[in-house]
Amino acid sequence: MDFAFIVTIFLIGFVGSFVSGMVGIGGSIIKYPMLLYIPPLLGVAVFTAHEVSGISAIQVFFATISGVWAYRKSGLINKSLVLYMGSSILVGSFIGGYGSNLLSEGAINLVYGILATIAAIMMFIPKKGLDDIPVDQVKFNKWLAAVLAFIVGIAAGIVGAAGAFILVPIMLVVLKIPTRMTIATSLAITFISSIGSTIGKITTDQVLYGPAVVMIVASIIAAPIGAKIGQKMNTKVLQWLLALLILGTAIKIWLDF
């Protein structure tokens, strides 16, 4: 690892984790394509889809710890939602992370492209009046939440994400959770999901530990800064920022097929 390589990986990790903390996602929606495309473009490294998903899995684990810590006293983390969705996504993400070793690079990118496309579509569906619901009056379908989290976990485990970039639109559109509660709670669920996908990637030897450590350091610095700014930003701005990021990524992945 030379200096240019370390700086490149650090900046990718910093930018991805800052946005991650700000909009309540694990950051893989941004970092997966950045790791895949930017290092080769700059001539510092070329990673396979398996290596990118392995680095992403470990990095997301640490980025979400930092994000959850920043939200711990906000009162916005819905513990019931974390229990139902977190337990399901943990099992799903381990299955996906472990099973991804059997898939080709093209298949991993395909799963990522499908996830990003679904998430982008869901983010543009109008959501009316949700943010007016008081925190203590939020209700949701527990079993629907658990089943959706399990399915997302499998797909997210495959690409080394923790699934927040599709969990967020599911929580907003399907379960009808207010935006700020969605952002805070999704970070906690994403943290649980990242445990499963990280164990799956490590046990199948898909992780490059050098780049992963650089990304982790960047995450620990950037995610809490993003979370602090996210708590003060207009919720509509946060939703549109996330939607545009997801849409741009989905378009890029499909163009490369």
VOBA-1610 file (N, C-alpha, C; in pm, whole numbers, padded with zeros to 5 digits, always signed):
BEGIN
Met+00085-00120+00000Met+00000+00000+00000Met+00088+00125+00000Asp+00091+00199-00113Asp+00169+00322-00117Asp+00082+00441-00072Phe+00144+00560-00067Phe+00077+00678-00013Phe-00048+00714-00094Ala-00035+00714-00227Ala-00148+00749-00315Ala-00265+00654-00295Phe-00234+00525-00278Phe-00336+00422-00256Phe-00411+00449-00124Ile-00333+00475-00016Ile-00392+00499+00116Ile-00481+00624+00115Val-00432+00733+00053Val-00508+00859+00047Val-00639+00837-00031Thr-00630+00767-00143Thr-00750+00739-00225Thr-00855+00663-00146Ile-00813+00554-00082Ile-00906+00469-00005Ile-00964+00548+00113Phe-00878+00630+00179Phe-00925+00710+00293Phe-01033+00809+00249Leu-01010+00879+00138Leu-01106+00979+00090Leu-01238+00914+00048Ile-01231+00796-00016Ile-01353+00723-00052Ile-01431+00688+00075Gly-01358+00639+00176Gly-01421+00603+00303Gly-01480+00723+00374Phe-01408+00837+00370Phe-01454+00958+00440Phe-01581+01012+00377Val-01580+01029+00245Val-01698+01084+00175Val-01820+00992+00194Gly-01798+00862+00173Gly-01908+00766+00188Gly-01965+00764+00329Ser-01879+00768+00430Ser-01923+00760+00569Ser-01989+00889+00616Phe-01944+01002+00564Phe-02007+01131+00597Phe-02152+01131+00550Val-02173+01090+00425Val-02309+01083+00369Val-02389+00977+00443Ser-02323+00867+00477Ser-02385+00757+00552Ser-02445+00806+00683Gly-02366+00878+00761Gly-02414+00930+00889Gly-02524+01033+00870Met-02515+01111+00764Met-02610+01220+00740Met-02748+01168+00700Val-02753+01067+00614Val-02883+01020+00563Val-02924+00884+00619Gly-02846+00830+00714Gly-02888+00708+00783Gly-02868+00580+00705Ile-02765+00575+00622Ile-02735+00451+00550Ile-02594+00405+00586Gly-02563+00279+00557Gly-02431+00227+00592Gly-02322+00278+00502Gly-02357+00340+00390Gly-02259+00400+00302Gly-02217+00316+00184Ser-02254+00188+00181Ser-02211+00100+00071Ser-02272+00140-00063Ile-02390+00201-00058Ile-02454+00246-00182Ile-02362+00343-00257Ile-02279+00415-00183Ile-02186+00511-00243Ile-02048+00447-00259Lys-02003+00378-00152Lys-01865+00327-00152Lys-01843+00208-00244Tyr-01945+00127-00265Tyr-01930+00010-00354Tyr-01885+00055-00493Pro-01961+00145-00561Pro-01915+00189-00694Pro-01787+00272-00689Met-01767+00351-00580Met-01643+00431-00570Met-01520+00340-00564Leu-01528+00233-00486Leu-01415+00138-00475Leu-01394+00062-00605Leu-01504+00036-00674Leu-01497-00041-00799Leu-01435+00043-00912Tyr-01469+00174-00917Tyr-01432+00256-01033Tyr-01319+00356-01010Ile-01309+00417-00890Ile-01211+00526-00872Ile-01066+00478-00865Pro-01030+00374-00782Pro-00889+00330-00780Pro-00832+00292-00917Pro-00905+00217-01003Pro-00851+00187-01137Pro-00835+00313-01223Leu-00932+00407-01207Leu-00928+00532-01284Leu-00802+00613-01251Leu-00763+00609-01121Leu-00644+00683-01077Leu-00516+00600-01089Gly-00531+00473-01126Gly-00416+00384-01144Gly-00351+00338-01014Val-00427+00339-00902Val-00367+00299-00774Val-00398+00153-00737Ala-00508+00098-00791Ala-00545-00041-00759Ala-00663-00084-00845Val-00682-00216-00854Val-00800-00271-00920Val-00857-00378-00827Phe-00982-00357-00780Phe-01046-00453-00691Phe-01151-00534-00766Thr-01165-00662-00730Thr-01274-00744-00784Thr-01402-00712-00707Ala-01516-00755-00760Ala-01645-00734-00692Ala-01645-00803-00555His-01581-00922-00547His-01573-00994-00418His-01492-00914-00316Glu-01379-00856-00361Glu-01293-00778-00271Glu-01363-00650-00224Val-01431-00583-00318Val-01505-00460-00284Val-01614-00491-00182Ser-01687-00600-00204Ser-01796-00635-00111Ser-01741-00674+00026Gly-01623-00736+00030Gly-01559-00771+00157Gly-01513-00650+00235Ile-01445-00555+00165Ile-01401-00430+00228Ile-01522-00352+00279Ser-01627-00344+00195Ser-01748-00270+00231Ser-01814-00326+00356Ala-01819-00460+00365Ala-01887-00524+00478Ala-01824-00483+00611Ile-01690-00491+00619Ile-01621-00456+00744Ile-01633-00307+00773Gln-01619-00225+00670Gln-01627-00080+00687Gln-01764-00037+00738Val-01871-00096+00681Val-02008-00060+00721Val-02030-00091+00869Phe-01972-00201+00915Phe-01983-00241+01057Phe-01937-00126+01148Phe-01822-00067+01115Phe-01767+00040+01199Phe-01837+00174+01174Ala-01877+00201+01049Ala-01947+00327+01018Ala-02078+00335+01093Thr-02151+00222+01102Thr-02281+00224+01168Thr-02269+00232+01321Ile-02161+00173+01377Ile-02138+00188+01522Ile-02127+00338+01554Ser-02047+00409+01474Ser-02026+00553+01496Ser-02157+00630+01482Gly-02235+00595+01379Gly-02362+00664+01354Gly-02462+00642+01466Val-02475+00516+01512Val-02567+00482+01621Val-02527+00555+01750Trp-02397+00562+01776Trp-02347+00631+01894Trp-02389+00779+01893Ala-02382+00840+01773Ala-02421+00981+01760Ala-02571+01002+01785Tyr-02653+00900+01756Tyr-02799+00913+01772Tyr-02850+00858+01905Arg-02759+00804+01991Arg-02802+00727+02108Arg-02892+00804+02205Lys-02875+00935+02215Lys-02954+01014+02309Lys-03064+01096+02241Ser-03086+01071+02113Ser-03182+01152+02038Ser-03327+01114+02065Gly-03351+00991+02116Gly-03488+00942+02138Gly-03557+00901+02009Leu-03482+00895+01899Leu-03541+00864+01768Leu-03527+00717+01729Ile-03448+00638+01803Ile-03431+00496+01769Ile-03549+00415+01825Asn-03627+00354+01734Asn-03745+00275+01773Asn-03700+00133+01809Lys-03699+00102+01938Lys-03643-00026+01986Lys-03722-00148+01936Ser-03854-00135+01925Ser-03937-00245+01875Ser-03903-00276+01729Leu-03885-00171+01650Leu-03848-00187+01508Leu-03710-00251+01496Val-03618-00209+01581Val-03482-00267+01582Val-03488-00416+01616Leu-03573-00455+01712Leu-03585-00595+01753Leu-03636-00683+01638Tyr-03747-00644+01576Tyr-03808-00725+01470Tyr-03725-00727+01342Met-03684-00609+01296Met-03609-00602+01169Met-03464-00645+01190Gly-03407-00611+01306Gly-03267-00643+01333Gly-03241-00793+01340Ser-03328-00867+01410Ser-03308-01012+01423Ser-03323-01082+01288Ser-03420-01038+01207Ser-03440-01099+01074Ser-03326-01069+00979Ile-03282-00942+00980Ile-03177-00902+00885Ile-03042-00964+00921Leu-03021-00992+01050Leu-02896-01057+01094Leu-02883-01195+01031Val-02992-01273+01036Val-02992-01409+00977Val-02976-01400+00825Gly-03054-01311+00762Gly-03048-01296+00617Gly-02911-01251+00567Ser-02851-01155+00636Ser-02721-01102+00591Ser-02608-01204+00606Phe-02618-01290+00708Phe-02517-01396+00722Phe-02529-01495+00606Ile-02652-01536+00572Ile-02675-01628+00460Ile-02621-01566+00330Gly-02653-01438+00307Gly-02606-01369+00186Gly-02455-01353+00182Gly-02396-01312+00295Gly-02250-01291+00302Gly-02173-01420+00282Tyr-02221-01528+00343Tyr-02154-01658+00330Tyr-02173-01715+00189Gly-02296-01706+00138Gly-02328-01762+00007Gly-02270-01687-00111Ser-02230-01559-00089Ser-02178-01477-00200Ser-02050-01535-00258Asn-01981-01616-00179Asn-01858-01680-00226Asn-01884-01771-00347Leu-02008-01818-00360Leu-02044-01910-00468Leu-02086-01836-00595Leu-02099-01703-00587Leu-02148-01625-00701Leu-02033-01564-00782Ser-02059-01537-00910Ser-01961-01471-00996Ser-01962-01320-00969Glu-01858-01249-01020Glu-01853-01103-01005Glu-01975-01037-01070Gly-02011-01086-01188Gly-02127-01031-01259Gly-02254-01045-01178Ala-02269-01159-01112Ala-02389-01184-01031Ala-02397-01089-00912Ile-02281-01062-00849Ile-02278-00970-00734Ile-02316-00828-00780Asn-02260-00785-00894Asn-02294-00653-00947Asn-02441-00644-00987Leu-02494-00756-01040Leu-02636-00761-01080Leu-02727-00742-00958Val-02695-00813-00848Val-02774-00800-00723Val-02769-00655-00675Tyr-02648-00595-00681Tyr-02632-00455-00639Tyr-02718-00363-00726Gly-02713-00383-00857Gly-02790-00300-00951Gly-02940-00309-00926Ile-02990-00431-00901Ile-03133-00451-00872Ile-03172-00380-00743Leu-03092-00398-00638Leu-03118-00333-00509Leu-03124-00180-00524Ala-03024-00125-00592Ala-03015+00021-00608Ala-03133+00075-00689Thr-03176+00000-00792Thr-03289+00044-00875Thr-03419+00046-00796Ile-03445-00062-00721Ile-03567-00069-00638Ile-03567+00045-00536Ala-03452+00065-00471Ala-03441+00171-00369Ala-03466+00309-00430Ala-03410+00333-00551Ala-03427+00463-00617Ala-03573+00489-00650Ile-03642+00388-00703Ile-03784+00402-00736Ile-03866+00434-00610Met-03837+00358-00502Met-03914+00376-00378Met-03890+00513-00315Met-03769+00567-00331Met-03738+00697-00271Met-03816+00811-00338Phe-03858+00791-00465Phe-03930+00897-00537Phe-04082+00888-00520Ile-04131+00783-00447Ile-04274+00773-00419Ile-04310+00876-00312Pro-04413+00959-00336Pro-04448+01063-00237Pro-04485+01005-00101Lys-04442+01074+00005Lys-04474+01031+00142Lys-04535+01151+00215Lys-04668+01145+00239Lys-04738+01263+00293Lys-04767+01250+00442Gly-04738+01354+00516Gly-04781+01365+00655Gly-04709+01277+00755Leu-04612+01196+00710Leu-04546+01103+00801Leu-04469+01175+00911Asp-04406+01284+00876Asp-04319+01352+00972Asp-04397+01429+01079Asp-04531+01428+01066Asp-04614+01495+01168Asp-04652+01401+01282Ile-04624+01268+01266Ile-04662+01171+01369Ile-04566+01182+01488Pro-04621+01199+01612Pro-04532+01202+01731Pro-04457+01070+01746Val-04334+01078+01796Val-04247+00960+01808Val-04313+00846+01885Asp-04386+00879+01992Asp-04445+00774+02076Asp-04575+00715+02019Gln-04620+00766+01904Gln-04745+00715+01844Gln-04720+00638+01713Val-04595+00610+01684Val-04561+00539+01559Val-04599+00391+01572Lys-04677+00339+01472Lys-04715+00197+01470Lys-04671+00137+01337Phe-04645+00006+01335Phe-04605-00062+01211Phe-04643-00210+01217Asn-04649-00275+01098Asn-04679-00419+01090Asn-04551-00497+01121Lys-04547-00560+01239Lys-04424-00624+01288Lys-04377-00739+01198Trp-04472-00823+01154Trp-04432-00941+01074Trp-04390-00903+00933Leu-04457-00803+00877Leu-04417-00752+00745Leu-04275-00695+00754Ala-04250-00620+00861Ala-04117-00562+00883Ala-04010-00670+00891Ala-04040-00780+00963Ala-03944-00890+00982Ala-03915-00962+00850Val-04020-00992+00772Val-04004-01064+00644Val-03924-00979+00544Leu-03958-00851+00533Leu-03887-00762+00440Leu-03740-00748+00479Ala-03715-00739+00611Ala-03576-00726+00659Ala-03495-00850+00626Phe-03556-00970+00636Phe-03486-01095+00605Phe-03445-01100+00458Ile-03538-01061+00369Ile-03511-01061+00224Ile-03401-00960+00190Val-03412-00840+00247Val-03310-00737+00226Val-03175-00785+00277Gly-03175-00853+00392Gly-03052-00904+00452Gly-02976-00998+00359Ile-03047-01090+00294Ile-02982-01184+00201Ile-02914-01109+00087Ala-02990-01020+00022Ala-02936-00944-00092Ala-02821-00852-00048Ala-02838-00786+00066Ala-02735-00693+00115Ala-02609-00768+00156Gly-02624-00886+00216Gly-02509-00968+00254Gly-02424-01006+00134Ile-02489-01030+00021Ile-02419-01068-00103Ile-02324-00956-00148Val-02372-00830-00144Val-02290-00719-00195Val-02205-00652-00086Gly-02209-00708+00037Gly-02125-00653+00144Gly-02179-00524+00201Ala-02304-00495+00167Ala-02371-00378+00225Ala-02442-00425+00351Ala-02507-00332+00419Ala-02589-00374+00532Ala-02735-00350+00501Gly-02762-00301+00380Gly-02900-00293+00331Gly-02976-00166+00365Ala-02909-00069+00430Ala-02984+00051+00471Ala-03036+00130+00352Phe-02965+00123+00238Phe-03009+00203+00124Phe-03140+00152+00066Ile-03181+00028+00101Ile-03315-00018+00064Ile-03405-00027+00186Leu-03346-00042+00305Leu-03426-00041+00429Leu-03493+00095+00450Val-03419+00203+00421Val-03473+00337+00442Val-03601+00360+00361Pro-03600+00335+00228Pro-03725+00352+00153Pro-03837+00256+00197Ile-03802+00132+00237Ile-03904+00038+00287Ile-03969+00093+00414Met-03886+00145+00505Met-03939+00199+00630Met-04025+00324+00607Leu-03984+00407+00510Leu-04059+00529+00480Leu-04189+00500+00405Val-04180+00416+00299Val-04293+00397+00208Val-04387+00285+00252Val-04331+00169+00292Val-04415+00052+00324Val-04460+00056+00471Leu-04366+00078+00562Leu-04398+00074+00706Leu-04445+00209+00760Lys-04425+00316+00678Lys-04471+00451+00711Lys-04414+00504+00845Ile-04283+00496+00856Ile-04211+00548+00973Ile-04165+00691+00940Pro-04177+00787+01034Pro-04130+00925+01007Pro-03981+00929+00968Thr-03944+01029+00890Thr-03809+01035+00831Thr-03697+01031+00934Arg-03703+01117+01036Arg-03592+01123+01132Arg-03580+00992+01212Met-03694+00932+01248Met-03692+00804+01318Met-03636+00695+01226Thr-03673+00700+01098Thr-03623+00604+00999Thr-03471+00611+00990Ile-03418+00733+00982Ile-03273+00751+00967Ile-03199+00697+01089Ala-03245+00731+01210Ala-03179+00686+01333Ala-03193+00534+01352Thr-03316+00483+01331Thr-03343+00340+01354Thr-03274+00253+01250Ser-03270+00301+01125Ser-03207+00222+01018Ser-03058+00203+01045Leu-02994+00301+01108Leu-02852+00287+01143Leu-02831+00172+01243Ala-02923+00161+01340Ala-02913+00053+01440Ala-02937-00084+01375Ile-03037-00091+01285Ile-03067-00217+01215Ile-02952-00253+01122Thr-02898-00151+01056Thr-02786-00171+00963Thr-02663-00224+01037Phe-02640-00174+01157Phe-02529-00222+01239Phe-02544-00373+01266Ile-02665-00415+01303Ile-02691-00558+01328Ile-02670-00639+01200Ser-02721-00586+01088Ser-02705-00653+00959Ser-02558-00671+00922Ser-02479-00566+00950Ser-02337-00571+00912Ser-02259-00678+00988Ile-02309-00716+01107Ile-02245-00825+01183Ile-02253-00955+01102Gly-02375-00984+01051Gly-02395-01106+00972Gly-02314-01109+00844Ser-02318-00999+00766Ser-02246-00998+00638Ser-02095-01000+00659Thr-02046-00934+00766Thr-01902-00932+00795Thr-01853-01073+00831Ile-01925-01143+00918Ile-01887-01281+00955Ile-01887-01370+00831Gly-01990-01354+00746Gly-01998-01433+00622Gly-01880-01409+00529Lys-01840-01281+00514Lys-01727-01246+00425Lys-01593-01295+00482Ile-01574-01280+00614Ile-01448-01321+00676Ile-01430-01473+00668Thr-01538-01547+00698Thr-01528-01694+00699Thr-01505-01751+00558Thr-01541-01674+00454Thr-01516-01721+00316Thr-01396-01650+00253Asp-01316-01579+00336Asp-01191-01516+00295Asp-01208-01418+00178Gln-01303-01326+00191Gln-01327-01227+00085Gln-01283-01085+00127Val-01206-01075+00236Val-01172-00942+00289Val-01023-00909+00270Leu-00994-00789+00216Leu-00856-00736+00211Leu-00842-00644+00332Tyr-00762-00685+00431Tyr-00762-00616+00560Tyr-00694-00479+00558Gly-00593-00460+00471Gly-00523-00330+00462Gly-00619-00217+00423Pro-00681-00225+00305Pro-00777-00123+00264Pro-00894-00110+00362Ala-00936-00224+00421Ala-01049-00222+00516Ala-01015-00136+00638Val-00892-00148+00690Val-00850-00069+00806Val-00851+00081+00773Val-00802+00118+00654Val-00800+00259+00611Val-00944+00312+00605Met-01036+00232+00548Met-01177+00272+00538Met-01241+00286+00676Ile-01203+00197+00769Ile-01259+00200+00905Ile-01221+00331+00975Val-01091+00369+00965Val-01044+00493+01027Val-01123+00612+00972Ala-01142+00615+00839Ala-01219+00723+00775Ala-01363+00725+00826Ser-01422+00605+00842Ser-01561+00592+00888Ser-01581+00648+01027Ile-01490+00610+01117Ile-01502+00651+01258Ile-01495+00804+01271Ile-01415+00867+01183Ile-01404+01014+01186Ile-01527+01079+01122Ala-01569+01028+01005Ala-01668+01099+00922Ala-01814+01073+00959Ala-01849+00950+00998Ala-01991+00915+01022Ala-02056+01000+01132Pro-01990+01020+01249Pro-02054+01104+01352Pro-02073+01249+01308Ile-01979+01302+01227Ile-01992+01440+01176Ile-02117+01448+01088Gly-02133+01349+00999Gly-02250+01344+00911Gly-02379+01332+00989Ala-02379+01249+01094Ala-02499+01228+01177Ala-02541+01357+01247Lys-02443+01431+01298Lys-02472+01559+01367Lys-02537+01659+01270Ile-02482+01667+01147Ile-02536+01760+01047Ile-02675+01713+01003Gly-02692+01581+00988Gly-02820+01523+00945Gly-02934+01555+01040Gln-02905+01563+01170Gln-03009+01592+01270Gln-03061+01735+01257Lys-02984+01822+01193Lys-03024+01963+01181Lys-03078+01998+01042Met-03066+01905+00946Met-03107+01934+00809Met-03256+01911+00786Asn-03311+01978+00685Asn-03449+01958+00644Asn-03468+01815+00594Thr-03575+01746+00641Thr-03595+01604+00605Thr-03615+01584+00455Lys-03679+01682+00388Lys-03700+01670+00242Lys-03566+01673+00169Val-03475+01757+00216Val-03341+01766+00155Val-03269+01632+00171Leu-03279+01573+00290Leu-03215+01442+00317Leu-03270+01335+00222Gln-03404+01332+00206Gln-03468+01232+00120Gln-03423+01247-00025Trp-03421+01370-00075Trp-03381+01394-00214Trp-03233+01364-00237Leu-03150+01398-00138Leu-03006+01369-00148Leu-02985+01218-00161Leu-03052+01141-00074Leu-03040+00995-00077Leu-03094+00939-00208Ala-03210+00988-00253Ala-03273+00939-00376Ala-03182+00960-00497Leu-03123+01079-00507Leu-03036+01111-00621Leu-02908+01028-00620Leu-02851+01007-00501Leu-02731+00923-00488Leu-02760+00780-00536Ile-02873+00726-00490Ile-02910+00588-00526Ile-02937+00578-00675Leu-03010+00676-00730Leu-03044+00674-00873Leu-02919+00679-00960Gly-02826+00770-00925Gly-02702+00782-01002Gly-02621+00654-01002Thr-02614+00589-00886Thr-02540+00465-00872Thr-02604+00353-00955Ala-02736+00344-00949Ala-02810+00240-01023Ala-02785+00255-01173Ile-02789+00379-01222Ile-02768+00405-01366Ile-02627+00361-01408Lys-02527+00395-01325Lys-02388+00360-01356Lys-02368+00208-01363Ile-02424+00135-01267Ile-02410-00012-01265Ile-02472-00074-01389Trp-02594-00028-01426Trp-02662-00087-01543Trp-02590-00052-01674Leu-02532+00068-01681Leu-02457+00107-01802Leu-02336+00017-01823Asp-02282-00037-01714Asp-02161-00121-01724Asp-02191-00266-01762Phe-02320-00303-01763Phe-02353-00443-01798Phe-02347-00463-01949
//
